[in-house]
Amino acid sequence: MPELPEMENYKILLNELIISRPITSITINRDKSINMPAQSFINQLNNASIVQVERRAKHLLFHLSNQKVLLLHLMLGGWMFYGSEEEKPKRTIQVQLSFGEKHLYFIGLRLGYLHLLTKEECNKMLGDLGPEPLEPQFTEEIFLNILKERKGTIKLKLVDQHFISGIGNCYSDEICYEAQILPMRKLEELKETEHRKLYRSMLQTLKSATTIGGYMEHPLYVGDKKTGSYDERCKVYDREGETCPRCKNKIVLIKISSKKCFYCPGCQF
């Protein structure tokens, strides 16, 4: 599932590609991917333009010239492609927004969605999300204060969107690895020095992954060399049985409350 770095990368690239271009047509191939009758959705989008693409947690918000918002959550298996009819992947397209001869294809939205909302509705839907970890106001001291009120397994708290926004299975494992902390430990058992290491590892990991382009498998457009570049940089995620780059032990896979969790037993404590 795309996480903060993947969605931030999408946001940056889409703000370069589609801003202020009128939406010339809309194709809905799966009614369950949207939140209203297809014709109503089409009528409200036709000839509108996207004035800004914003990210909140794992969501993208497409702010429209008609004051509405398209709220996207790709969920598991969802991705996007921008290009011409000839360039599009040979995959099932759930929703398509056309900008003349170029199109934005939403693919794999079997669990994900693209909802058309008012700004108030959008704010209400996202209102219970936790703080954004890369916002300047989310300081180390604020993080430490939040931890004083929280208990539970580190892995499960990091992926809890009410606790902190945007982190999922991949980056929770990578953050714990960078901090040299076992993901199955309890927050309340950590020393303050470990809390600080967790915070700094979180910022370092998320910033690095965002800069590199995240781990998404599919490029956003033909010639996109950035999207997905972080996949080969992962130290533990999806590396079961491989050698730890730090201590040379074997990476282990376990499950914590049904969530896959990768870690190194040799240098995480």
Residue frames relative to the residue before (quaternion, step in Angstrom):
aa qw qx qy qz dx dy dz
M 1.0000 0.0000 0.0000 0.0000 0.00 0.00 0.00
P 0.4929 -0.6564 0.4738 0.3189 3.61 -0.86 0.89
E 0.1790 -0.7830 0.5909 0.0760 3.55 -1.01 0.90
L 0.8219 -0.2591 0.1558 0.4827 3.58 -1.28 -0.18
P 0.7078 0.4587 -0.3127 0.4369 3.68 0.63 -0.92
E 0.6476 0.5213 -0.3250 0.4508 3.60 1.00 -0.79
M 0.6995 0.4572 -0.2702 0.4782 3.58 0.92 -0.92
E 0.6163 0.5241 -0.3468 0.4746 3.59 1.09 -0.61
N 0.6290 0.5235 -0.3258 0.4735 3.57 1.04 -0.75
Y 0.6253 0.5207 -0.3244 0.4822 3.58 0.99 -0.85
K 0.6464 0.5409 -0.3197 0.4329 3.57 0.89 -0.97
I 0.6752 0.5023 -0.2944 0.4530 3.57 0.83 -1.02
L 0.7033 0.4701 -0.2757 0.4564 3.59 0.82 -0.98
L 0.6772 0.4954 -0.3023 0.4523 3.60 0.91 -0.86
N 0.6084 0.5399 -0.3569 0.4593 3.58 1.09 -0.57
E 0.6543 0.4834 -0.3057 0.4947 3.58 1.22 -0.42
L 0.7491 0.4678 -0.2092 0.4199 3.58 1.08 -0.76
I 0.8571 0.2266 -0.0595 0.4589 3.60 0.79 -0.94
I 0.4453 0.7177 -0.4573 0.2783 3.60 1.19 -0.12
S 0.8592 0.1285 -0.1553 0.4703 3.55 -1.07 1.02
R 0.5322 0.5968 -0.4326 0.4165 3.60 1.22 0.20
P 0.4469 -0.7068 0.4675 0.2868 3.65 -0.68 1.00
I 0.4111 -0.6643 0.5651 0.2652 3.54 -1.14 0.73
T 0.2102 -0.8368 0.4980 0.0870 3.57 -0.37 1.24
S 0.7954 -0.0776 0.0187 0.6008 3.60 1.18 -0.38
I 0.2106 -0.7608 0.6062 0.0963 3.53 -1.28 0.53
T 0.0917 -0.7855 0.6108 0.0378 3.57 -0.94 0.91
I 0.1019 -0.7832 0.6125 0.0307 3.56 -0.82 1.05
N 0.0935 -0.8151 0.5712 0.0233 3.57 -0.56 1.16
R 0.7653 0.1950 -0.1357 0.5982 3.58 1.27 -0.18
D 0.3442 -0.7842 0.4825 0.1840 3.56 -0.26 1.26
K 0.6424 0.5524 -0.3324 0.4143 3.60 1.07 -0.66
S 0.5830 0.5884 -0.3735 0.4176 3.58 1.24 -0.24
I 0.7258 0.3483 -0.2173 0.5520 3.59 1.24 -0.34
N 0.4899 -0.7141 0.4479 0.2224 3.57 -1.27 0.28
M 0.7427 0.2688 -0.2018 0.5791 3.59 1.21 0.44
P 0.6881 -0.4334 0.3377 0.4739 3.61 -1.19 0.13
A 0.6064 -0.6208 0.3600 0.3425 3.56 -0.94 0.96
Q 0.6742 0.5066 -0.3193 0.4322 3.60 0.87 -0.87
S 0.6312 0.5226 -0.3286 0.4695 3.58 1.05 -0.72
F 0.6196 0.5407 -0.3160 0.4732 3.56 1.06 -0.84
I 0.6778 0.4974 -0.2770 0.4652 3.57 0.90 -1.01
N 0.6591 0.5293 -0.3128 0.4332 3.58 0.89 -0.93
Q 0.7109 0.4644 -0.2636 0.4577 3.57 0.96 -0.84
L 0.6924 0.4650 -0.2744 0.4786 3.59 1.21 -0.44
N 0.5570 0.6500 -0.3900 0.3394 3.58 1.07 -0.71
N 0.8564 0.0887 -0.1304 0.4917 3.55 -0.89 1.12
A 0.4837 0.5984 -0.4727 0.4295 3.58 1.22 0.19
S 0.2231 -0.7518 0.5953 0.1751 3.57 -1.23 0.24
I 0.4611 -0.6503 0.5272 0.2943 3.55 -1.25 0.45
V 0.2197 -0.8151 0.5280 0.0930 3.56 -0.58 1.17
Q 0.7952 -0.0449 0.0315 0.6039 3.59 1.21 -0.44
V 0.1927 -0.7292 0.6403 0.1451 3.54 -1.20 0.65
E 0.0671 -0.8006 0.5950 -0.0233 3.54 -0.74 1.14
R 0.2561 -0.7463 0.5874 0.1799 3.57 -1.21 0.47
R 0.0296 0.7452 -0.6662 -0.0038 3.55 -1.16 0.70
A 0.8131 -0.0834 -0.0148 0.5760 3.55 -0.48 1.28
K 0.7757 -0.2712 0.2213 0.5251 3.63 -0.66 -1.08
H 0.5566 0.6041 -0.3811 0.4243 3.59 1.28 0.28
L 0.2103 -0.7006 0.6518 0.2002 3.52 -1.36 0.33
L 0.1797 -0.7607 0.6166 0.0939 3.54 -1.09 0.81
F 0.1525 -0.7696 0.6164 0.0667 3.57 -0.64 1.16
H 0.1841 -0.7964 0.5696 0.0862 3.58 -0.31 1.25
L 0.2375 -0.8166 0.5204 0.0770 3.56 -0.68 1.17
S 0.6209 -0.5685 0.4056 0.3559 3.54 -1.25 0.50
N 0.6699 0.4743 -0.2988 0.4868 3.63 1.22 -0.36
Q 0.5810 -0.6312 0.3323 0.3919 3.59 1.32 0.45
K 0.5437 0.5756 -0.4223 0.4413 3.62 1.23 0.21
V 0.2816 -0.7415 0.5860 0.1656 3.53 -1.35 0.22
L 0.2417 -0.7100 0.6399 0.1671 3.55 -1.08 0.81
L 0.1366 -0.7997 0.5830 0.0440 3.55 -0.60 1.17
L 0.1006 -0.8194 0.5643 -0.0013 3.56 -0.60 1.20
H 0.0540 0.7300 -0.6812 0.0126 3.52 -1.09 0.86
L 0.3239 -0.7945 0.4865 0.1648 3.58 -0.46 1.22
M 0.1834 -0.8066 0.5368 0.1660 3.59 1.14 -0.59
L 0.7633 -0.3607 0.2648 0.4660 3.57 -1.27 -0.37
G 0.8413 0.2039 -0.1643 0.4729 3.57 -0.80 1.03
G 0.5760 0.6087 -0.3837 0.3879 3.60 1.22 -0.10
W 0.1058 0.7779 -0.6161 0.0649 3.56 -1.17 0.62
M 0.3366 -0.7395 0.5516 0.1887 3.57 -1.31 0.17
F 0.0598 -0.7616 0.6418 0.0670 3.51 -1.32 0.43
Y 0.1475 -0.7795 0.6054 0.0644 3.57 -1.02 0.88
G 0.4359 0.6887 -0.4966 0.2984 3.56 -0.74 1.04
S 0.6910 -0.4607 0.3586 0.4262 3.54 -1.31 -0.26
E 0.7000 -0.4437 0.3515 0.4354 3.55 -1.31 0.16
E 0.6679 0.5087 -0.2948 0.4563 3.59 1.03 -0.82
E 0.7082 0.4790 -0.2577 0.4501 3.59 1.09 -0.67
K 0.5314 0.6829 -0.4097 0.2888 3.59 1.12 -0.55
P 0.5497 -0.6199 0.4432 0.3420 3.60 -1.07 0.68
K 0.4784 -0.6468 0.5078 0.3081 3.56 -1.21 0.49
R 0.3900 0.6794 -0.4997 0.3695 3.52 0.54 1.30
T 0.5763 -0.5669 0.4461 0.3842 3.56 -1.24 0.33
I 0.2339 -0.7732 0.5807 0.1012 3.55 -0.81 1.10
Q 0.2837 -0.7744 0.5391 0.1709 3.60 -0.68 1.05
V 0.7876 0.0011 0.0326 0.6154 3.59 0.99 -0.89
Q 0.0715 -0.7906 0.6078 0.0214 3.55 -1.08 0.77
L 0.1112 -0.7526 0.6461 0.0619 3.56 -0.93 0.99
S 0.1830 -0.8087 0.5538 0.0765 3.57 -0.72 1.08
F 0.1087 -0.7535 0.6474 0.0364 3.52 -1.12 0.86
G 0.7552 -0.2463 0.1313 0.5931 3.55 0.48 1.20
E 0.8263 -0.1853 0.1555 0.5086 3.57 -0.76 -1.04
K 0.6527 0.4544 -0.3115 0.5201 3.58 1.29 -0.06
H 0.1332 -0.8032 0.5801 0.0266 3.55 -1.09 0.76
L 0.2573 -0.7130 0.6253 0.1853 3.53 -1.21 0.59
Y 0.1521 -0.8156 0.5575 0.0295 3.54 -0.48 1.29
F 0.1857 -0.7509 0.6255 0.1026 3.56 -0.95 0.96
I 0.0688 -0.8357 0.5413 -0.0621 3.52 -0.46 1.31
G 0.8268 0.2441 -0.1684 0.4779 3.56 -1.09 0.71
L 0.3963 0.7311 -0.4742 0.2893 3.59 1.13 0.56
R 0.1945 0.7928 -0.5522 0.1695 3.58 0.81 0.92
L 0.7505 0.2643 -0.1662 0.5825 3.56 1.16 -0.63
G 0.6587 0.5177 -0.3000 0.4562 3.57 1.17 -0.58
Y 0.2145 -0.7848 0.5707 0.1109 3.55 -1.30 0.03
L 0.1759 -0.7215 0.6577 0.1263 3.51 -1.39 0.38
H 0.0093 -0.8433 0.5344 -0.0567 3.58 -0.11 1.30
L 0.3004 -0.7304 0.5893 0.1701 3.54 -1.05 0.85
L 0.0476 0.8290 -0.5441 0.1199 3.56 -0.52 1.25
T 0.4936 -0.5556 0.5430 0.3909 3.52 -1.33 0.12
K 0.6488 -0.5065 0.3724 0.4288 3.59 -1.21 0.28
E 0.6362 0.5318 -0.3295 0.4515 3.57 1.03 -0.76
E 0.6514 0.5082 -0.3115 0.4694 3.59 0.96 -0.84
C 0.6450 0.5257 -0.3115 0.4590 3.55 1.00 -0.85
N 0.6599 0.5056 -0.3069 0.4634 3.58 0.90 -0.92
K 0.6441 0.5231 -0.3200 0.4572 3.57 1.03 -0.79
M 0.6558 0.5225 -0.3104 0.4479 3.59 0.95 -0.86
L 0.7608 0.3703 -0.1860 0.4995 3.58 1.04 -0.79
G 0.4237 0.7782 -0.4046 0.2261 3.54 1.31 -0.09
D 0.7277 0.4338 -0.2541 0.4665 3.60 1.09 -0.54
L 0.4189 0.7030 -0.4756 0.3227 3.59 1.24 0.28
G 0.5192 -0.6404 0.4771 0.3046 3.54 -1.19 0.61
P 0.7207 -0.4432 0.3048 0.4374 3.59 -1.27 0.05
E 0.4893 -0.6317 0.5185 0.3045 3.53 -1.27 0.52
P 0.4174 -0.7624 0.4319 0.2409 3.63 -0.51 1.11
L 0.7289 0.4255 -0.2533 0.4727 3.62 1.11 -0.53
E 0.4499 0.6633 -0.4733 0.3656 3.59 1.23 0.15
P 0.5748 -0.6285 0.3936 0.3460 3.63 -0.93 0.85
Q 0.6697 0.5188 -0.3081 0.4329 3.59 1.05 -0.72
F 0.5975 0.5355 -0.3753 0.4641 3.59 1.25 -0.21
T 0.0198 -0.8510 0.5229 -0.0440 3.54 0.34 1.30
E 0.6878 -0.4642 0.3627 0.4241 3.52 -1.34 0.19
E 0.6626 0.5090 -0.3135 0.4511 3.59 0.95 -0.82
I 0.6238 0.5158 -0.3408 0.4782 3.59 1.03 -0.70
F 0.6292 0.5302 -0.3262 0.4653 3.58 0.99 -0.82
L 0.6615 0.5055 -0.3066 0.4613 3.58 0.92 -0.88
N 0.6493 0.5149 -0.3153 0.4625 3.58 1.01 -0.77
I 0.6273 0.5273 -0.3307 0.4681 3.58 1.07 -0.75
L 0.6638 0.5256 -0.3066 0.4349 3.57 0.96 -0.87
K 0.5754 0.5960 -0.3789 0.4124 3.60 1.14 -0.54
E 0.7356 0.4065 -0.2113 0.4991 3.56 1.17 -0.63
R 0.6816 0.4878 -0.2760 0.4703 3.60 1.25 -0.03
K 0.0644 -0.7592 0.6462 0.0431 3.51 -1.22 0.67
G 0.5113 0.6604 -0.4624 0.2977 3.56 -1.22 0.39
T 0.6898 -0.4743 0.3619 0.4102 3.52 -1.36 0.21
I 0.5604 -0.6447 0.4031 0.3284 3.57 -0.85 1.00
K 0.6499 0.5296 -0.3231 0.4391 3.59 0.81 -0.98
L 0.7175 0.4591 -0.2641 0.4524 3.58 0.78 -1.02
K 0.6488 0.5023 -0.3324 0.4651 3.60 1.04 -0.64
L 0.6436 0.5349 -0.3342 0.4336 3.61 0.96 -0.76
V 0.7276 0.4062 -0.2486 0.4937 3.61 1.04 -0.68
D 0.5010 0.6408 -0.4196 0.4028 3.59 1.32 0.02
Q 0.3390 -0.7900 0.4788 0.1783 3.59 -0.39 1.25
H 0.5985 0.5335 -0.3657 0.4727 3.61 1.25 -0.21
F 0.6392 0.5197 -0.3059 0.4773 3.57 1.26 -0.45
I 0.7434 -0.1474 0.1372 0.6378 3.55 0.81 -1.12
S 0.4220 -0.7434 0.4678 0.2247 3.59 -0.91 0.89
G 0.8377 0.3594 -0.2174 0.3491 3.49 -1.26 0.61
I 0.6438 0.5209 -0.3295 0.4535 3.59 1.21 -0.29
G 0.0719 -0.8009 0.5944 0.0117 3.57 -0.97 0.91
N 0.8357 -0.2390 0.1518 0.4705 3.56 -1.24 -0.43
C 0.6734 0.5128 -0.3102 0.4328 3.58 0.85 -0.93
Y 0.7892 0.3728 -0.2061 0.4424 3.55 0.50 -1.17
S 0.5468 0.5730 -0.4204 0.4427 3.61 1.14 -0.32
D 0.6645 0.4902 -0.2988 0.4785 3.58 0.99 -0.81
E 0.6702 0.4994 -0.3003 0.4597 3.57 0.93 -0.89
I 0.6275 0.5332 -0.3318 0.4602 3.61 1.04 -0.75
C 0.6660 0.4935 -0.2997 0.4723 3.58 0.90 -0.91
Y 0.6309 0.5285 -0.3357 0.4583 3.57 1.03 -0.75
E 0.6689 0.4989 -0.3060 0.4583 3.58 0.84 -0.95
A 0.6975 0.4583 -0.2636 0.4837 3.59 1.06 -0.76
Q 0.3371 -0.7569 0.4765 0.2940 3.59 1.33 -0.26
I 0.4893 0.6280 -0.4347 0.4209 3.56 1.03 0.89
L 0.4626 -0.6747 0.4993 0.2855 3.58 -0.94 0.84
P 0.4664 -0.7248 0.4355 0.2597 3.61 -0.76 1.01
M 0.6606 0.5121 -0.3190 0.4468 3.62 1.16 -0.38
R 0.4848 0.6577 -0.4458 0.3656 3.60 1.24 0.03
K 0.4966 -0.6550 0.4899 0.2904 3.56 -1.29 0.37
L 0.5718 -0.6093 0.4289 0.3433 3.56 -1.00 0.82
E 0.7020 0.4987 -0.2737 0.4284 3.54 0.88 -1.00
E 0.6485 0.5167 -0.3188 0.4591 3.60 1.25 -0.26
L 0.5544 0.6299 -0.3886 0.3806 3.58 1.24 -0.27
K 0.4559 -0.6368 0.5452 0.2990 3.53 -1.21 0.59
E 0.6498 -0.5135 0.3722 0.4189 3.58 -1.23 0.36
T 0.6139 0.5473 -0.3568 0.4430 3.60 1.02 -0.69
E 0.6599 0.4905 -0.3022 0.4822 3.59 1.09 -0.71
H 0.5835 0.5518 -0.3656 0.4706 3.60 1.10 -0.63
R 0.6737 0.4923 -0.2923 0.4672 3.56 0.93 -0.91
K 0.6283 0.5216 -0.3302 0.4734 3.60 1.02 -0.76
L 0.6351 0.5321 -0.3253 0.4558 3.58 1.01 -0.81
Y 0.6491 0.5166 -0.3110 0.4638 3.58 0.95 -0.87
R 0.7044 0.4672 -0.2735 0.4590 3.58 0.78 -1.02
S 0.6323 0.5181 -0.3258 0.4749 3.58 1.07 -0.69
M 0.6164 0.5479 -0.3375 0.4539 3.56 1.05 -0.77
L 0.6882 0.4717 -0.2890 0.4694 3.57 0.83 -0.96
Q 0.6647 0.5165 -0.3070 0.4440 3.56 0.88 -0.94
T 0.6848 0.4951 -0.2845 0.4527 3.58 0.88 -0.97
L 0.7049 0.4678 -0.2759 0.4563 3.59 0.80 -0.98
K 0.6496 0.5063 -0.3215 0.4673 3.59 0.99 -0.78
S 0.6590 0.5087 -0.3068 0.4614 3.57 0.92 -0.90
A 0.6769 0.4942 -0.2966 0.4578 3.58 0.87 -0.95
T 0.6465 0.5171 -0.3210 0.4600 3.59 1.00 -0.78
T 0.6557 0.5188 -0.3083 0.4536 3.57 0.92 -0.91
I 0.7100 0.4618 -0.2516 0.4683 3.56 0.99 -0.88
G 0.5985 -0.6068 0.3512 0.3877 3.61 1.16 -0.45
G 0.5422 -0.6448 0.4009 0.3598 3.58 1.23 0.25
Y 0.5587 -0.6397 0.4308 0.3049 3.55 -1.31 -0.04
M 0.2945 0.7810 -0.5112 0.2048 3.64 1.21 0.23
E 0.4883 -0.6995 0.4506 0.2631 3.54 -0.96 0.92
H 0.7805 0.3635 -0.1596 0.4829 3.57 1.00 -0.87
P 0.4449 -0.6709 0.5159 0.2929 3.62 -0.96 0.81
L 0.5363 -0.6379 0.4488 0.3226 3.57 -1.14 0.59
Y 0.7983 -0.0021 0.0310 0.6014 3.58 1.08 -0.66
V 0.6484 -0.4982 0.3901 0.4234 3.57 -1.25 0.30
G 0.7861 0.2667 -0.2220 0.5115 3.57 -0.72 1.08
D 0.4730 0.6613 -0.4414 0.3797 3.57 1.30 0.02
K 0.1009 -0.8294 0.5493 0.0101 3.58 -0.37 1.27
K 0.6164 0.5887 -0.3308 0.4051 3.58 1.28 -0.20
T 0.6722 0.5282 -0.3134 0.4134 3.57 0.74 -1.05
G 0.8129 0.2551 -0.2055 0.4815 3.58 -0.81 1.04
S 0.4731 0.7196 -0.4249 0.2790 3.60 1.22 -0.15
Y 0.6183 0.5648 -0.3601 0.4111 3.59 1.14 -0.43
D 0.4730 0.7056 -0.4374 0.2952 3.60 1.16 -0.42
E 0.7218 0.4310 -0.2549 0.4777 3.57 0.89 -0.88
R 0.6264 0.5419 -0.3337 0.4501 3.60 1.27 -0.16
C 0.4637 0.6840 -0.4535 0.3338 3.61 1.21 -0.25
K 0.3494 -0.7594 0.5177 0.1823 3.56 -0.87 1.00
V 0.8316 0.1354 -0.0498 0.5362 3.61 0.93 -0.85
Y 0.6060 0.5955 -0.3722 0.3737 3.60 1.00 -0.74
D 0.8450 0.0231 -0.0808 0.5282 3.56 -0.81 1.12
R 0.5507 0.6148 -0.3825 0.4152 3.57 1.18 0.61
E 0.1650 0.8263 -0.5246 0.1216 3.60 1.14 0.55
G 0.8273 0.2127 -0.1812 0.4874 3.56 -0.89 1.00
E 0.5837 0.5682 -0.3808 0.4375 3.57 1.23 -0.18
T 0.5867 -0.6023 0.4226 0.3382 3.56 -1.27 0.40
C 0.4701 -0.6626 0.5094 0.2836 3.55 -0.92 0.93
P 0.4235 -0.7265 0.4732 0.2624 3.63 -0.75 0.96
R 0.6769 0.4999 -0.2952 0.4525 3.60 1.21 -0.31
C 0.8431 0.1232 -0.0366 0.5222 3.62 0.79 -0.96
K 0.4704 -0.7279 0.3908 0.3100 3.59 1.37 0.01
N 0.4397 0.6381 -0.4941 0.3943 3.60 1.21 0.37
K 0.5648 -0.5985 0.4488 0.3484 3.58 -1.30 0.19
I 0.4604 -0.6688 0.5155 0.2740 3.56 -1.01 0.89
V 0.2304 -0.7886 0.5645 0.0792 3.57 -0.95 0.99
L 0.2062 -0.7441 0.6212 0.1336 3.55 -1.21 0.65
I 0.0515 0.7593 -0.6479 0.0329 3.55 -0.95 0.96
K 0.3524 -0.6902 0.5678 0.2776 3.56 -1.31 -0.08
I 0.1014 -0.7600 0.6407 0.0404 3.53 -1.02 0.94
S 0.8117 -0.1548 0.0432 0.5615 3.58 -0.38 1.27
S 0.7267 -0.4620 0.1944 0.4698 3.56 0.92 1.11
K 0.5977 0.5502 -0.3777 0.4442 3.61 1.23 0.03
K 0.4639 -0.6653 0.5093 0.2877 3.56 -0.93 0.90
C 0.0107 -0.7998 0.5986 -0.0427 3.53 -1.00 0.86
F 0.1206 -0.7970 0.5913 0.0251 3.56 -0.67 1.16
Y 0.1518 0.7847 -0.5904 0.1120 3.58 -0.96 0.84
C 0.4121 -0.6710 0.5492 0.2798 3.54 -1.34 0.17
P 0.3367 -0.7659 0.5134 0.1909 3.62 -0.61 1.09
G 0.6245 0.5846 -0.3310 0.3984 3.57 1.24 -0.30
C 0.8348 0.1534 -0.0554 0.5258 3.60 0.98 -0.75
Q 0.6015 0.4583 -0.4005 0.5174 3.58 1.21 0.44
F 0.1303 -0.8393 0.5278 -0.0075 3.55 -0.73 1.11
